[in-house]
Structures are given as C-alpha cells and as structure tokens.
Amino acid sequence: MHITQAMAAGMGGIRTAGDLVARMQMSQGMRINEAKQYVSEKLGVSLLDLADEFTMYDVRESFNIGRVYSLPGYARGIEAKIRIANILDIDINCINLFKTKSALTF
C-alpha cells in the first residue's frame, strides 16, 4: 500500500494520472507498468503524457474526471469517480453503493 501511494504521488497524483494508475494497481492488482499502459490506452495518450502535468490537465478536462482546482461546472467528488469508473471499466465500491441508494440511473 505504501509503495503504491508513493509511486502515485511520484507521478503527481491528480495533477497527472497518478491517481488513476494507483487505482488500477490497488483494485485490479496490476503492476505499475501494466497499470500505466492500461490507463494510457483508456485515455488515448502516450505513456510519457501520463506524467506530463500540462497534457494531463487538458486530458482530465476533456474527460471531466477531476482536477486539483475544481471549477464551477466541472466534475468533482462522486461525479468524477463515476466518470473514472466508466472510463477505466472498473467497479468502485462507493459508486456501486451510491447507485443502489440513489434513484438516479447511470
């Protein structure tokens, strides 16, 4: 757990794609290179772009999956997590719980 967190923080966390890579490592048991490859394919960027703050700022904005500084009208919190789950094709427990308790359909 500590190694995964350190590697994600080293990629810049939500500033880049570190949070997405770490999620794939922890939820799917992927190794870091496998997780980076998976995320880069899902986002349609190169492996080098995953760690580039400027490129990922635009990518995160276009997919609307959250940024360090949220702006009005952009996803944050649970909404960003729902989008991340859909883009990465993964289940996130809090999203599943939210869906079962909510009258909203996704």
C-alpha positions as CSV (number, residue, x, y, z in Angstrom):
1,M,0.0,0.0,0.0
2,H,2.7,2.5,0.9
3,I,4.7,1.7,-2.3
4,T,1.6,2.2,-4.4
5,Q,0.9,5.5,-2.8
6,A,4.5,6.7,-3.1
7,M,4.5,5.8,-6.8
8,A,1.2,7.6,-7.5
9,A,2.4,10.7,-5.6
10,G,5.6,10.5,-7.6
11,M,3.5,10.7,-10.8
12,G,1.8,13.8,-9.5
13,G,-1.4,12.2,-8.2
14,I,-4.4,14.1,-9.6
15,R,-2.1,16.6,-11.3
16,T,-1.3,13.9,-13.8
17,A,-2.6,10.4,-13.9
18,G,-1.1,9.0,-10.7
19,D,-4.4,8.6,-9.1
20,L,-5.8,6.5,-12.0
21,V,-2.7,4.3,-12.2
22,A,-2.7,3.8,-8.4
23,R,-6.4,2.8,-8.6
24,M,-5.7,0.2,-11.2
25,Q,-2.8,-1.2,-9.1
26,M,-4.9,-1.4,-6.0
27,S,-8.2,-2.5,-7.4
28,Q,-7.0,-4.8,-10.2
29,G,-3.7,-6.0,-8.7
30,M,-1.7,-4.6,-11.7
31,R,1.9,-3.9,-11.6
32,I,2.9,-0.3,-12.2
33,N,3.9,-0.6,-15.9
34,E,0.8,-2.7,-16.7
35,A,-1.4,-0.1,-14.9
36,K,0.3,2.8,-16.8
37,Q,-0.2,1.0,-20.1
38,Y,-3.9,0.3,-19.3
39,V,-4.6,3.9,-18.3
40,S,-2.8,5.4,-21.3
41,E,-4.8,3.2,-23.7
42,K,-8.1,4.2,-22.0
43,L,-7.3,7.9,-22.1
44,G,-5.7,7.8,-25.6
45,V,-2.4,9.2,-24.6
46,S,1.2,8.0,-24.6
47,L,3.0,6.7,-21.5
48,L,5.1,9.8,-21.3
49,D,2.0,12.0,-21.4
50,L,0.7,10.3,-18.2
51,A,3.3,12.2,-16.2
52,D,3.0,15.5,-18.0
53,E,1.0,18.0,-16.0
54,F,0.2,20.2,-18.9
55,T,-1.1,17.4,-21.2
56,M,-3.0,15.7,-18.4
57,Y,-4.6,19.0,-17.4
58,D,-6.2,19.1,-20.8
59,V,-7.0,15.3,-20.8
60,R,-8.6,15.5,-17.4
61,E,-10.6,18.5,-18.5
62,S,-11.8,16.8,-21.7
63,F,-12.9,13.6,-19.9
64,N,-14.2,15.7,-17.0
65,I,-12.6,13.4,-14.4
66,G,-11.5,16.0,-11.8
67,R,-8.5,18.3,-11.4
68,V,-6.6,19.7,-8.5
69,Y,-8.5,23.0,-8.6
70,S,-12.2,22.4,-9.5
71,L,-14.0,25.0,-11.5
72,P,-17.8,25.5,-11.5
73,G,-19.5,23.1,-13.9
74,Y,-16.7,20.5,-13.8
75,A,-16.9,17.1,-12.1
76,R,-15.6,16.7,-8.6
77,G,-16.1,14.2,-5.8
78,I,-18.5,11.3,-6.6
79,E,-19.3,12.6,-10.1
80,A,-15.6,12.5,-11.0
81,K,-15.4,8.9,-9.6
82,I,-18.4,7.8,-11.6
83,R,-16.7,9.1,-14.8
84,I,-13.4,7.4,-13.8
85,A,-15.2,4.1,-13.2
86,N,-16.8,4.3,-16.6
87,I,-13.6,5.3,-18.5
88,L,-11.5,2.6,-16.8
89,D,-14.2,-0.1,-16.9
90,I,-13.9,-0.9,-13.2
91,D,-16.2,-1.2,-10.2
92,I,-15.7,1.3,-7.4
93,N,-17.5,0.2,-4.2
94,C,-18.7,3.7,-3.2
95,I,-20.1,4.2,-6.7
96,N,-22.0,0.9,-6.6
97,L,-23.3,1.8,-3.1
98,F,-24.3,5.3,-4.4
99,K,-26.2,3.7,-7.3
100,T,-28.1,1.3,-5.1
101,K,-29.1,4.1,-2.7
102,S,-29.9,6.6,-5.4
103,A,-32.9,7.0,-7.6
104,L,-30.7,8.2,-10.3
105,T,-29.9,6.0,-13.3
106,F,-26.5,5.9,-14.9
